[in-house]
Amino acid sequence: MRFRRTALMAAVLAVAPAARAEILSAPQLSQQQDQWRDWATENQKIQLTGRYQGRSANRMRLQNLPIYFLPEQGVLIPERIRIDTRVSISGYFVKGSSKAEFRMTRLAVEPADQERLNQRVQRTAETDALARYRLANYYAEIAEFYMDPELQNAVDSCRKATFNAQRKRHRDDPEALWKLVEPGPGFDVAEETEQLIRFQVFCLRTARKSDPAVLKDLKEHLPGWNRPAPSIPEQLCAKFEKDQVAAYGIADESGRRQLERLLYRQQRLQQLRDTLKPDGSNALTVSVSVAEELPDETDAIRDLESTWADYRVKHIRRLKRRQLDDLVAVLRRIDRQNDASTAVDTWLGRQESESRSRGVDGLLRLADDFLHAWGRWKHPLHRERGIEYLKRAWTAASKESAELASEIEERLKHLGLTRLHNHWMTSKDLQSLPASDIELAQHEERIVPGMSMRQVESILGVPTRRLRMAASTYVEDIWVYGERRASRILVRLRRARTISDDSAKVIAVVQVSGL
């Protein structure tokens, strides 16, 4: 608990010397002892109350007051008056006496302080909290002066009842409730109670949408606002949804910190949600802010991402490739796999309808889009479609630009396709061809029987040496590649004597090891 003293008590207890209409209590009279001599000189009438201590002959004493009380003629001191009895006295201080003497012009026995406190409280309206607190403060000093625990208990009961009545009366008024904490009622209040009132105030303020300063004040006065903690117990969470203040009241210290965090989360989340555009176009930006500030709001983050994804899906045909990537990433993150696949197919379909008729450039753009989709999401159909559009682009480019066609052919080669026999063949297709297939051998830069001289030269270049043998019906050339004493290749070419050298065909290839 934390307790505090305020100046209010002293201000209520202080009584001006000239205010003779006031009845001074024994504590008040004692506090103003330095003025007794002046009062005696001025012959001022004094009214006071105190507790009877005893008598000696015709002199009376009151507890804790160094004064002799002497009755004037006609004033009687009751014979059977009991110690601690409360008495009311009127009179004046005697001038010139060595010890403080007070002439009593009136003496009356009155109800005990505790009884009078209760009576006066009952006569004071419950709504007049200030008057009741003044009464409690007045009797609190009397209780302290006499060290009276029973009177102190009555004072505490008065304060507590008044304080609780204020809390109940102002339960829907955050400004009035806050005054019970800051500056407070003028007496000691347990910190636990003050914190409960603070929390109640913030619950009321967060219900108002027109209170922009609520989060700033909440951060200042609720220490748990930024302390992410384990999940709140289900029972406490259910209680909080039904009655926030009641849940806070029954929670332990750890639970209170969690509920403070929950209250902050709810308010800040609502503020962030209020920035959401009606169409949901900025929902992803809002979700990023929520994730940064309120990472424990996983459901809200997912809902915002889903809202943004719905907006993007609605405008799928207008998206750029990078925007499509972002959309698919979000849809997959929130477990909407089917929607992600549909979005990709829809977007690619839109690209086909717009680019297919744009010649080679359009076909290449479509190939890029499909191959990009395959690279990101590995759907085999996307690869097939991308390759198909590259083939179409090659066919169109072959009629317009040999250089562009060559570039496209290189791309197809990287994808595992080879142009042979006027067809695009996969590696599997190539494996099905015989090793002696001339186009296959030329592609693999091998020499096989049946090749022409020019084909040999395109693969091996100009031979190191040429040998020629002639027969009655044919001419045979032997092309040697490589130097003596090294591995060499011998290529035998033959032609009929009646035709040109260019018509010679390979009849055999021999590998010769060096000596």
C-alpha positions as CSV (number, residue, x, y, z in Angstrom):
1,M,0.0,0.0,0.0
2,R,1.0,3.6,-0.5
3,F,-0.2,6.4,1.8
4,R,0.1,10.2,1.5
5,R,-0.5,13.3,3.6
6,T,-2.2,16.3,2.2
7,A,-2.5,19.9,3.4
8,L,-6.3,19.6,3.5
9,M,-6.4,18.2,7.0
10,A,-4.4,21.0,8.5
11,A,-6.4,23.6,6.6
12,V,-9.7,22.2,8.0
13,L,-8.4,21.9,11.6
14,A,-6.9,25.4,11.7
15,V,-9.2,27.9,13.4
16,A,-8.5,31.6,13.3
17,P,-8.2,33.2,16.8
18,A,-10.8,35.8,16.0
19,A,-13.4,33.2,15.0
20,R,-14.9,33.0,18.5
21,A,-18.1,31.6,17.2
22,E,-16.1,28.4,16.6
23,I,-15.9,25.8,19.4
24,L,-12.2,24.9,19.8
25,S,-11.3,21.3,20.3
26,A,-8.6,20.4,22.8
27,P,-6.1,19.7,20.0
28,Q,-6.9,23.0,18.4
29,L,-6.5,24.9,21.7
30,S,-3.2,23.1,22.3
31,Q,-1.9,24.1,18.8
32,Q,-2.6,27.8,19.6
33,Q,-0.9,27.8,23.0
34,D,1.3,30.8,22.0
35,Q,-1.9,32.9,21.9
36,W,-3.3,32.2,25.3
37,R,-1.6,35.2,26.9
38,D,-2.9,37.5,24.2
39,W,-6.4,36.1,24.7
40,A,-6.1,36.7,28.4
41,T,-5.0,40.3,27.9
42,E,-7.9,40.9,25.5
43,N,-10.3,39.1,27.8
44,Q,-11.7,37.2,24.9
45,K,-14.4,34.6,25.4
46,I,-13.4,31.1,24.5
47,Q,-15.5,28.0,23.8
48,L,-13.9,24.6,23.8
49,T,-14.4,21.0,24.2
50,G,-12.2,18.4,25.8
51,R,-12.1,15.2,27.9
52,Y,-12.3,15.3,31.6
53,Q,-9.2,14.1,33.4
54,G,-9.8,14.9,37.1
55,R,-10.3,17.6,39.8
56,S,-8.6,19.0,42.9
57,A,-10.8,21.0,45.2
58,N,-12.5,23.5,42.9
59,R,-10.0,23.1,40.1
60,M,-10.5,20.8,37.1
61,R,-8.2,19.4,34.5
62,L,-8.8,18.2,30.9
63,Q,-6.7,15.6,29.3
64,N,-3.5,16.7,27.5
65,L,-4.1,20.4,28.3
66,P,-1.7,22.2,30.8
67,I,-4.5,24.4,32.1
68,Y,-6.3,24.8,35.4
69,F,-10.0,25.3,34.9
70,L,-11.7,27.2,37.7
71,P,-15.5,27.6,37.8
72,E,-17.0,31.0,38.5
73,Q,-19.8,31.3,41.0
74,G,-22.8,29.4,39.9
75,V,-20.9,26.9,37.8
76,L,-20.8,23.4,39.2
77,I,-18.4,20.5,38.4
78,P,-20.5,17.3,38.4
79,E,-19.7,15.1,41.3
80,R,-19.8,11.8,39.5
81,I,-18.3,12.7,36.2
82,R,-16.1,9.9,34.7
83,I,-12.7,10.2,33.3
84,D,-12.7,10.6,29.5
85,T,-16.2,12.2,29.6
86,R,-16.5,14.8,26.9
87,V,-17.3,18.3,28.3
88,S,-18.1,21.7,26.7
89,I,-16.7,24.8,28.4
90,S,-17.1,28.5,27.9
91,G,-15.0,31.2,29.6
92,Y,-11.7,33.1,29.4
93,F,-8.1,32.9,30.3
94,V,-7.0,34.7,33.5
95,K,-4.5,37.5,33.0
96,G,-1.3,37.5,35.1
97,S,-1.4,34.1,36.6
98,S,1.9,32.1,36.7
99,K,0.2,29.0,35.3
100,A,-2.5,28.9,32.6
101,E,-5.8,29.4,34.3
102,F,-9.2,29.4,32.7
103,R,-12.3,30.8,34.3
104,M,-15.4,28.7,33.4
105,T,-18.6,30.6,32.9
106,R,-20.3,27.5,31.6
107,L,-19.7,23.7,31.9
108,A,-21.8,21.0,30.3
109,V,-21.4,17.3,29.9
110,E,-21.9,16.2,26.2
111,P,-22.1,12.9,24.3
112,A,-18.7,11.1,23.5
113,D,-16.8,12.2,20.4
114,Q,-17.6,8.9,18.7
115,E,-21.3,9.4,19.3
116,R,-21.2,13.0,18.2
117,L,-19.3,12.1,15.0
118,N,-21.9,9.5,14.1
119,Q,-24.8,12.0,14.8
120,R,-23.2,14.7,12.7
121,V,-22.5,12.3,9.9
122,Q,-26.1,11.2,9.8
123,R,-27.2,14.9,9.7
124,T,-24.9,15.5,6.7
125,A,-26.1,14.6,3.2
126,E,-24.4,11.7,1.6
127,T,-23.8,13.8,-1.5
128,D,-21.9,16.4,0.6
129,A,-18.7,14.5,0.6
130,L,-16.6,17.6,1.5
131,A,-18.6,18.3,4.6
132,R,-18.3,14.6,5.7
133,Y,-14.6,14.6,5.1
134,R,-14.2,17.8,7.2
135,L,-16.0,16.1,10.0
136,A,-13.8,13.0,9.7
137,N,-10.6,15.1,9.6
138,Y,-11.8,17.1,12.7
139,Y,-12.4,14.0,14.7
140,A,-9.2,12.3,13.3
141,E,-7.1,14.9,15.1
142,I,-9.0,14.4,18.3
143,A,-8.5,10.6,18.0
144,E,-4.8,11.2,17.4
145,F,-4.6,13.7,20.3
146,Y,-6.2,11.2,22.8
147,M,-4.8,8.1,21.1
148,D,-8.3,6.8,20.9
149,P,-8.5,3.7,18.6
150,E,-12.3,3.5,18.8
151,L,-12.8,7.0,17.6
152,Q,-10.2,6.5,14.9
153,N,-12.1,3.4,13.7
154,A,-15.3,5.6,13.5
155,V,-13.3,8.2,11.5
156,D,-12.0,5.6,9.1
157,S,-15.5,4.2,8.7
158,C,-16.9,7.6,7.9
159,R,-14.1,8.3,5.3
160,K,-14.5,4.8,3.7
161,A,-18.3,5.1,3.5
162,T,-18.1,8.6,2.0
163,F,-15.4,7.6,-0.4
164,N,-17.3,4.5,-1.6
165,A,-20.5,6.6,-1.9
166,Q,-18.6,8.9,-4.2
167,R,-17.2,6.0,-6.3
168,K,-20.7,4.6,-6.7
169,R,-22.3,8.0,-7.5
170,H,-19.6,8.9,-10.1
171,R,-19.2,5.4,-11.5
172,D,-20.1,6.7,-15.0
173,D,-18.2,10.0,-14.8
174,P,-14.5,9.5,-15.5
175,E,-13.6,13.2,-14.6
176,A,-15.3,13.0,-11.2
177,L,-13.8,9.5,-10.5
178,W,-10.3,10.8,-11.4
179,K,-10.5,13.4,-8.7
180,L,-10.8,10.7,-6.1
181,V,-7.2,9.8,-7.1
182,E,-5.8,13.1,-8.3
183,P,-5.7,15.1,-6.1
184,G,-7.5,12.6,-3.9
185,P,-10.0,12.9,-0.9
186,G,-7.4,14.3,1.5
187,F,-6.6,11.2,3.5
188,D,-4.6,8.0,3.0
189,V,-6.1,5.6,0.3
190,A,-4.5,2.3,-0.5
191,E,-2.6,2.2,-3.8
192,E,-4.5,-0.9,-4.8
193,T,-7.8,1.0,-4.5
194,E,-6.4,4.0,-6.4
195,Q,-5.2,1.8,-9.2
196,L,-8.6,0.1,-9.5
197,I,-10.2,3.6,-9.8
198,R,-7.6,4.6,-12.5
199,F,-8.4,1.4,-14.4
200,Q,-12.1,2.2,-14.1
201,V,-11.5,5.7,-15.4
202,F,-9.6,4.4,-18.5
203,C,-12.3,1.8,-19.2
204,L,-14.8,4.7,-19.3
205,R,-12.6,6.9,-21.4
206,T,-11.7,4.2,-23.9
207,A,-15.4,3.8,-24.5
208,R,-15.4,7.3,-25.8
209,K,-14.3,7.8,-29.4
210,S,-13.7,11.5,-28.8
211,D,-10.8,11.2,-26.3
212,P,-7.6,11.3,-28.3
213,A,-5.4,11.7,-25.2
214,V,-6.6,8.5,-23.6
215,L,-3.7,6.4,-24.8
216,K,-1.1,8.9,-23.6
217,D,-2.6,9.0,-20.1
218,L,-3.1,5.2,-20.1
219,K,0.6,4.7,-20.8
220,E,1.4,7.1,-17.9
221,H,-0.8,5.5,-15.3
222,L,-1.2,1.8,-16.2
223,P,2.2,0.1,-15.9
224,G,1.2,-3.1,-17.7
225,W,0.3,-1.4,-21.0
226,N,3.5,-2.4,-22.8
227,R,4.2,-5.7,-21.1
228,P,3.3,-8.6,-23.4
229,A,2.5,-11.5,-21.2
230,P,1.4,-15.1,-21.5
231,S,-2.2,-15.7,-22.6
232,I,-4.8,-14.4,-20.2
233,P,-6.6,-17.2,-18.4
234,E,-9.8,-18.0,-20.2
235,Q,-12.0,-17.5,-17.0
236,L,-10.4,-14.0,-16.4
237,C,-10.8,-13.1,-20.1
238,A,-14.5,-14.1,-20.0
239,K,-15.0,-12.0,-16.9
240,F,-13.3,-9.0,-18.5
241,E,-15.6,-9.2,-21.5
242,K,-18.6,-9.0,-19.2
243,D,-17.3,-6.5,-16.7
244,Q,-13.9,-4.9,-17.1
245,V,-13.6,-3.3,-13.7
246,A,-14.9,-6.3,-11.8
247,A,-12.4,-8.5,-13.6
248,Y,-9.6,-6.1,-12.7
249,G,-10.8,-6.1,-9.1
250,I,-10.5,-9.9,-8.6
251,A,-7.2,-10.3,-10.5
252,D,-3.9,-10.7,-8.8
253,E,-1.0,-8.3,-9.6
254,S,0.1,-10.4,-12.6
255,G,-3.5,-10.6,-13.9
256,R,-3.9,-6.8,-13.5
257,R,-0.9,-6.2,-15.7
258,Q,-2.3,-8.5,-18.3
259,L,-5.7,-6.7,-18.2
260,E,-3.9,-3.3,-18.5
261,R,-2.2,-4.6,-21.6
262,L,-5.4,-5.9,-22.9
263,L,-7.2,-2.6,-22.4
264,Y,-4.4,-0.8,-24.2
265,R,-4.4,-3.3,-27.0
266,Q,-8.1,-3.0,-27.6
267,Q,-8.0,0.8,-27.7
268,R,-4.8,1.0,-29.9
269,L,-6.2,-1.6,-32.2
270,Q,-9.4,0.3,-32.6
271,Q,-7.4,3.5,-33.4
272,L,-5.4,1.7,-36.1
273,R,-8.6,0.1,-37.5
274,D,-10.2,3.5,-37.7
275,T,-7.5,4.4,-40.3
276,L,-8.7,1.6,-42.6
277,K,-10.2,2.8,-45.9
278,P,-13.7,1.6,-46.7
279,D,-12.4,-0.5,-49.7
280,G,-9.7,-2.1,-47.6
281,S,-6.9,-1.0,-50.0
282,N,-4.6,0.1,-47.1
283,A,-5.4,-2.9,-44.9
284,L,-1.9,-4.4,-45.4
285,T,-0.3,-1.2,-44.2
286,V,-2.5,-1.2,-41.2
287,S,-1.7,-4.8,-40.5
288,V,2.0,-4.0,-40.5
289,S,1.5,-1.3,-37.9
290,V,-0.5,-3.7,-35.8
291,A,2.2,-6.4,-36.1
292,E,4.8,-3.9,-35.0
293,E,3.0,-2.4,-32.1
294,L,0.7,-5.3,-31.0
295,P,2.3,-8.5,-32.1
296,D,0.0,-10.4,-29.7
297,E,-3.1,-9.4,-31.9
298,T,-2.6,-12.3,-34.3
299,D,-6.2,-12.7,-35.2
300,A,-6.6,-9.0,-36.0
301,I,-3.4,-9.1,-38.1
302,R,-4.8,-12.1,-40.0
303,D,-8.2,-10.4,-40.6
304,L,-6.5,-7.2,-41.9
305,E,-4.3,-9.2,-44.3
306,S,-7.4,-11.1,-45.5
307,T,-9.3,-7.8,-46.0
308,W,-6.4,-6.5,-48.1
309,A,-6.2,-9.8,-50.1
310,D,-9.9,-9.6,-50.9
311,Y,-9.3,-6.1,-52.2
312,R,-6.4,-7.2,-54.4
313,V,-8.3,-10.2,-55.7
314,K,-11.2,-8.0,-56.7
315,H,-8.7,-6.0,-58.8
316,I,-6.6,-8.9,-59.9
317,R,-6.6,-8.0,-63.5
318,R,-4.9,-4.6,-62.9
319,L,-2.0,-5.9,-60.8
320,K,1.6,-5.8,-61.8
321,R,3.7,-8.9,-61.6
322,R,5.3,-7.8,-58.3
323,Q,1.9,-7.0,-56.8
324,L,0.7,-10.5,-57.8
325,D,3.7,-11.9,-55.9
326,D,2.8,-9.9,-52.8
327,L,-0.8,-11.1,-53.0
328,V,0.0,-14.7,-53.4
329,A,2.5,-14.5,-50.4
330,V,-0.2,-13.0,-48.2
331,L,-2.9,-15.6,-49.3
332,R,-0.5,-18.4,-48.6
333,R,0.4,-16.9,-45.2
334,I,-3.2,-16.9,-44.1
335,D,-3.8,-20.4,-45.4
336,R,-5.9,-19.4,-48.5
337,Q,-4.0,-21.7,-50.9
338,N,-6.9,-22.2,-53.3
339,D,-7.5,-18.5,-53.6
340,A,-3.8,-18.0,-54.3
341,S,-3.9,-20.5,-57.2
342,T,-7.0,-19.0,-58.5
343,A,-5.5,-15.5,-58.4
344,V,-2.4,-16.6,-60.3
345,D,-4.5,-18.4,-63.0
346,T,-6.8,-15.4,-63.3
347,W,-3.9,-13.0,-63.7
348,L,-2.2,-15.1,-66.3
349,G,-5.4,-15.4,-68.2
350,R,-5.7,-11.6,-68.3
351,Q,-2.1,-11.4,-69.6
352,E,-2.9,-13.9,-72.4
353,S,-6.0,-12.0,-73.5
354,E,-4.0,-8.7,-73.7
355,S,-0.6,-9.8,-75.0
356,R,-1.2,-12.7,-77.4
357,S,-2.0,-10.5,-80.4
358,R,1.0,-8.3,-79.9
359,G,3.4,-10.2,-82.1
360,V,6.8,-11.5,-80.9
361,D,7.0,-9.0,-78.1
362,G,3.6,-10.1,-76.7
363,L,4.5,-13.8,-77.0
364,L,7.8,-13.1,-75.2
365,R,6.0,-11.2,-72.4
366,L,3.6,-14.1,-72.0
367,A,6.5,-16.6,-71.9
368,D,8.1,-14.4,-69.2
369,D,4.9,-14.2,-67.1
370,F,4.3,-18.0,-67.2
371,L,8.0,-18.9,-66.5
372,H,8.0,-16.3,-63.7
373,A,5.0,-18.1,-62.2
374,W,6.7,-21.4,-62.6
375,G,9.9,-20.1,-60.9
376,R,7.9,-18.8,-57.9
377,W,5.3,-21.5,-57.4
378,K,6.6,-24.5,-59.3
379,H,3.4,-25.5,-61.1
380,P,4.4,-27.7,-64.1
381,L,1.6,-26.3,-66.3
382,H,3.1,-22.8,-66.0
383,R,6.4,-24.1,-67.3
384,E,4.7,-25.9,-70.2
385,R,2.8,-22.7,-71.1
386,G,5.9,-20.5,-70.9
387,I,7.9,-22.9,-73.2
388,E,5.0,-23.0,-75.6
389,Y,5.0,-19.2,-75.9
390,L,8.7,-19.2,-76.4
391,K,8.3,-21.7,-79.3
392,R,5.7,-19.5,-80.9
393,A,7.9,-16.4,-80.4
394,W,10.8,-18.3,-82.1
395,T,8.7,-19.2,-85.1
396,A,7.5,-15.6,-85.5
397,A,11.0,-14.2,-85.0
398,S,12.5,-16.7,-87.6
399,K,10.6,-14.8,-90.2
400,E,11.6,-11.3,-89.0
401,S,15.0,-11.4,-87.1
402,A,17.6,-14.2,-87.2
403,E,19.4,-12.5,-84.2
404,L,16.2,-12.5,-82.1
405,A,15.4,-16.0,-83.1
406,S,18.9,-17.1,-82.0
407,E,18.4,-15.4,-78.6
408,I,15.1,-17.2,-78.1
409,E,16.6,-20.5,-79.2
410,E,19.3,-20.0,-76.4
411,R,16.5,-19.5,-73.9
412,L,14.9,-22.7,-75.0
413,K,18.2,-24.6,-74.7
414,H,18.5,-23.4,-71.1
415,L,15.1,-24.9,-70.6
416,G,16.3,-28.2,-72.0
417,L,14.9,-28.0,-75.6
418,T,16.9,-28.6,-78.8
419,R,15.8,-27.8,-82.4
420,L,16.3,-31.0,-84.5
421,H,14.6,-32.3,-87.6
422,N,12.4,-29.2,-87.6
423,H,11.1,-30.0,-84.2
424,W,11.8,-28.9,-80.6
425,M,13.1,-31.9,-78.8
426,T,13.6,-32.6,-75.1
427,S,16.5,-34.5,-73.7
428,K,14.3,-37.5,-73.6
429,D,13.5,-37.1,-77.2
430,L,17.2,-36.9,-78.1
431,Q,17.9,-40.0,-76.2
432,S,15.4,-41.9,-78.3
433,L,17.4,-41.0,-81.5
434,P,20.1,-43.4,-82.8
435,A,23.7,-42.3,-82.1
436,S,24.3,-42.3,-85.9
437,D,21.7,-39.6,-86.4
438,I,23.5,-36.9,-88.3
439,E,21.7,-33.9,-86.9
440,L,22.0,-35.3,-83.3
441,A,25.7,-35.9,-83.9
442,Q,26.2,-32.4,-85.3
443,H,24.4,-30.9,-82.2
444,E,26.7,-32.9,-80.0
445,E,29.7,-32.1,-82.1
446,R,30.4,-35.7,-83.0
447,I,31.5,-37.1,-86.4
448,V,29.4,-40.0,-87.7
449,P,29.3,-41.7,-91.1
450,G,27.1,-39.9,-93.7
451,M,28.3,-36.4,-92.8
452,S,29.4,-34.1,-95.6
453,M,32.8,-32.4,-95.8
454,R,31.3,-29.1,-94.7
455,Q,29.7,-30.7,-91.7
456,V,33.0,-32.2,-90.7
457,E,34.7,-28.8,-91.1
458,S,32.0,-27.1,-89.0
459,I,32.8,-29.4,-86.2
460,L,36.5,-30.2,-86.4
461,G,37.7,-27.3,-88.6
462,V,40.5,-27.6,-91.2
463,P,42.4,-30.9,-91.0
464,T,46.1,-31.0,-90.1
465,R,46.9,-33.1,-93.2
466,R,45.0,-34.4,-96.2
467,L,45.6,-37.7,-97.9
468,R,43.9,-38.9,-101.1
469,M,43.5,-42.3,-102.7
470,A,41.8,-42.9,-106.1
471,A,40.2,-46.0,-107.5
472,S,38.4,-46.7,-110.7
473,T,35.0,-45.7,-109.5
474,Y,35.6,-43.4,-106.4
475,V,38.0,-41.1,-104.7
476,E,38.7,-41.4,-101.0
477,D,40.2,-38.6,-98.8
478,I,41.7,-39.1,-95.4
479,W,41.6,-36.0,-93.1
480,V,44.0,-36.2,-90.2
481,Y,43.4,-34.1,-87.1
482,G,46.3,-33.8,-84.7
483,E,50.1,-34.1,-84.8
484,R,52.3,-37.2,-84.9
485,R,53.2,-38.7,-81.6
486,A,49.8,-37.5,-80.2
487,S,46.3,-38.7,-80.3
488,R,44.8,-38.2,-83.7
489,I,41.5,-38.4,-85.5
490,L,41.3,-39.9,-89.0
491,V,38.2,-39.1,-91.0
492,R,37.6,-41.1,-94.2
493,L,35.4,-39.4,-96.9
494,R,34.5,-41.0,-100.2
495,R,32.8,-39.8,-103.4
496,A,32.3,-41.0,-106.9
497,R,34.9,-40.0,-109.4
498,T,32.3,-38.2,-111.5
499,I,31.1,-35.8,-108.8
500,S,32.7,-32.8,-107.0
501,D,34.6,-33.0,-103.8
502,D,31.8,-31.2,-101.9
503,S,29.7,-34.4,-102.4
504,A,32.0,-36.6,-100.4
505,K,30.5,-38.3,-97.3
506,V,32.1,-39.7,-94.2
507,I,32.4,-43.5,-94.3
508,A,34.5,-44.0,-91.1
509,V,36.1,-42.2,-88.2
510,V,39.2,-43.6,-86.5
511,Q,40.8,-42.5,-83.2
512,V,44.6,-43.2,-83.2
513,S,46.6,-43.1,-80.0
514,G,50.1,-41.4,-80.2
515,L,53.3,-43.3,-80.0
